[in-house]
Amino acid sequence: MPRVRVPEQADGVRAGARGEHTHGEPAVPRTPLRRTSVRGQILDALRAALVGGELTPGEVYSAPVLGERFGVSATPVREAMQQLATEGAVEVVPNRGFRVTERSAHELRELAEVRALIEVPVMLRLARTVPAARWAELRPFAEATALAAAGGDLARYAEADRAFHGAVLSLSGNRQLVQVADDLHRRSQWPLVSGPVSGRRADLVADAAEHMALLEALIAQDLGVVSSLVGEHFAGAGG
């Protein structure tokens, strides 16, 4: 895949310029970038690589080597990695780069529990107060999760999944709530579950089906079904 070069950063950082390790690292797909929002594009690409399993938990990746893959200097890569560090996806390894965080099943269950404590009460309150027409407007979000799940695209599904939950919670009018919930949701999506994508497609399809069923129950204003579906969705540590 050909690379698209973007304007180099002023410092002209190259591999090894900051003493980071650049040899013997796992291969990273070469991802072409458009000539806009370089840091943002790299951040999106790295997030997709994390969710898609292309960046391996426990492995250390240096900014210069990743920059070489993207066809940019190390600076925007390092900035994107620093953002991922604040999100808990990677940790800084002095003079080497960034290690992808290894999360245990216990940690992922804890994140699911915290998400449930925040989102479930809000969803149930919204189910009683938001009119059916507003819920119907969210159908494209649920359909997007179904399409991504059908294709077994983990990275695409992760974004669609968070977009659906964000759209639901945004009806509360509480931006702080939406931001906190989104951060927790993102943290629960990486490092990803091990195994091939094909092995997770069934899980994604089932999770997306819960989104559709929940939305239909909200549109029908069937509070009993909504309560049951919301509880099951989080109990299964789904999306």
Residue, then its C-alpha position, 0 to 999 in steps of 0.5 A: m500500500p503506497r504511503v501519502r506523505v504529509p508535511e514534516q514537523a519543524d523538529g524533523v525528528r527521525a528514528g532514534a533521535r530521542g533514543e527510542h528503540t527501533h529494531g525488532e518491533p512487531a510489524v505495523p500496517r502502512t496506513p496512508l494519511r490525508r493532508t489534514s489533521v495529521r495528529g488526529q488522523i494518526l490518533d484515529a489510525l492507532r485507535a483502529a489498530l488497537v481495536g483491530g488487534e494490529l498493535t499487540p498488548g505487551e509490545v513496545y512501539s516507538a514513535p519513529v518507527l510508527g512515523e516511518r509506517f505513516g510517512v510522517s515524523a515522529t512528533p505527531v505520532r508521539e503526540a497521539m501516543q501521549q493521548l492514548a496514554t492518558e486514555g489508558a491504552v498505552e504506557v510510556v516506556p522511557n527511551r523506548g516508546f510506548r507499551v500497549t496496555e495488557r488488561s485482565a478480564h477482571e479489569l474489563r469486568e470492572l469497567a463494564e460495572v462502572r459503565a452500568l452504574i452510570e448508563v443504566p439509570v440514565m437510560l431508564r430515566l430517558a425511557r420514561t421521558v423522551p418521546a418516541a419520535r426522538w428515539a426513532e431518530l437514532r435508528p441510523f446509529a443502531e443500524a451502523t452497529a449492525l452493518a459493522a458487526a455483519g462485516g466483522d470489522l472490530a474497529r468500525y464496530a467500536e466506533a459505531d458502538r460508542a456513537f450509538h451509546g453517545a447518541v442515547l446519552s446525549l438525550s440527557g442534555n448532560r455533556q459531562l455525563v456523555q464525556v465520562a461515559d465515552d471515556l469509560h466505553r473507549r477504555s473498555q474496548w482495548p486492548l482487545v479480546s484475543g483471537p481472530v476477528s472471525g471468532r468475534r463476529a457472532d459476539l458483535v452481531a449479538d451485541a448489535a442486535e441488542h442495540m436494535a431491540l433496545l431502540e425498538a423497545l424505546i420507540a414503543q415505550d415498553l419500559g419493562v422490555v427496556s429495563s430487561l434489555v438494558g440490564e442484559h446488555f451491560a451484564g454481558a459486558g457488551g457494547 
